[in-house]
């Protein structure tokens, strides 16, 4: 649209070749719209830079036009990229996004759920880091809440990936490259800081090791609460200090793996000639490390779009049956696993 003229719903309908009612249904999520039609409408909205009139809609239906997104940590690359996609997807539905950081505190989750109960926000997308002490209860089944990430109970709509399968694929890849002593950064199933993600991804690695008849040496698994690049570096330093030989390092996020690359390089341990390294998530960083990281790729646009779609449907129909969507993943092979590893030990 030229100048300062604001695009209208009629403009979007004209460009997309649909009725204004169809555009309205796409924006509100109140009525099912065929996927090809919805995509055409959303493409027209993007081209016209269309912004739904939140205040007018709020007056009509008593809603705020605001949803909340709560992530455990906002400083990670994965969180930043996911946030970007969710804000874009929410905008197409006519929602503004209020962003919160829970810091993995159930108390913070309870406060956010209270906002949903009292209609201070229209709905909530929540990534509970530890499901066993999550604030979500049976009484919340009809709340407009969508859970994202690892979920071990079905109390609400959910969007996630198969972390067990993704981690198993990652482990099978390095085993196929010749790795036999596989270290894990981020895996945990006993420690107080163990998360659903750390447990499930470790389960997948152990599954692949068992298939190959390889041992799962607990001394080669290390986890720090901080899943940042610095946390990955600290975990790798601890791993090296144990003096246990290894020929591959599986980082349960790309940030952890990037920290591992930094420490290994500083110790003169070559990747991939001596040790293979992989990440998980395929954030932008993974393509620009040296060497570039092999990783497990998640379609974050599909992940975010599914979460926002489910929330819009839940807001429109609070009594519906909870749904669960698993977003596909795939292994991306890059230079960090491009050779058969010689392995690292104290005498290296």
Secondary structure as UniProt FT lines:
FT   TURN            3..4
FT   HELIX           9..16
FT   HELIX           20..28
FT   HELIX           35..48
FT   HELIX           54..61
FT   STRAND          66..71
FT   HELIX           77..92
FT   TURN            93..94
FT   STRAND          96..101
FT   TURN            103..104
FT   HELIX           106..117
FT   TURN            118..119
FT   STRAND          123..126
FT   HELIX           131..133
FT   HELIX           138..140
FT   TURN            141..142
FT   STRAND          145..148
FT   STRAND          157..160
FT   HELIX           163..176
FT   TURN            177..178
FT   STRAND          182..185
FT   TURN            192..193
FT   HELIX           196..211
FT   TURN            212..213
FT   HELIX           218..220
FT   STRAND          221..222
FT   HELIX           229..241
FT   TURN            242..243
FT   STRAND          248..251
FT   HELIX           254..266
FT   TURN            267..268
FT   TURN            271..274
FT   STRAND          276..278
FT   HELIX           284..287
FT   STRAND          294..298
FT   HELIX           300..316
FT   TURN            318..319
FT   STRAND          324..326
FT   STRAND          329..332
FT   HELIX           335..337
FT   TURN            346..347
//
